[in-house]
């Protein structure tokens, strides 16, 4: 029995990833029993999939790029489940990139739109 | 080295507080003004230019309804935004707690097929809510309430 250092769920001895949270149980450096974070924990441990960020940018109207972020988020979890940590990290990078592209594009469109709206309002007066 | 990490923690707190303040201010404005009737919120560029509803269309109106406790009206405005909100809120709360306590809440590991399903759902929703024939207009913002 191994206990996940991240969420505390018990896993079978041969488990690679926590069944509850997907944390890599074989990460080279784990949290100490006292709960402190050791250097390298973030790098070797959990691979973020940015799903929350991806859904936010998609629902806030930046469709094609937001969808790309969700697709990569799915890829992260698929590769984590298959034990392919390197592949998951690669997909994670792409998910993050598409999230920021979407957020940037959304912000840009928002600013342009606000400018247009202000100019439009002024020209009507 | 020690000093560096301390300033790192402080700037992280500042970032978190800034974000919380921004969210609180946004929610207060959204509570006070109904995006459906007031001109405080600019219309969506996509809707104004093309007349199409994107998958996020109605989400501000939905959150306004939620802030007033009207779950039914919120779902009618944008079911996708309302149904994903608990997951989004949990993720954001988990991040905030990570900044303060250094640990995430137990992570929800969403199986990959579910995420792909969500992708398909978003695309189908985007198309369906723009179709003119019954019952698809029910998915347009306010469709379930007969508001549109």
Interface residues (C-beta under 8 A of the other chain):
Chain A: X6 X7 X8 X9 X18 X19 X20 X21 X22 X23 X35 X36 X37 X46 X49 X51 X52 X55 X56 X58 X59 X60 X61 X63 X67 X70 X71 X73 X74 X75 X77 X78 X80 X81 X109 X113 X114 X117
Chain B: X42 X44 X45 X46 X54 X55 X56 X57 X59 X80 X81 X84 X87 X88 X91 X92 X102 X103 X104 X106 X107 X108 X109 X110 X111 X112 X113 X115 X116 X118 X119 X122 X123 X126
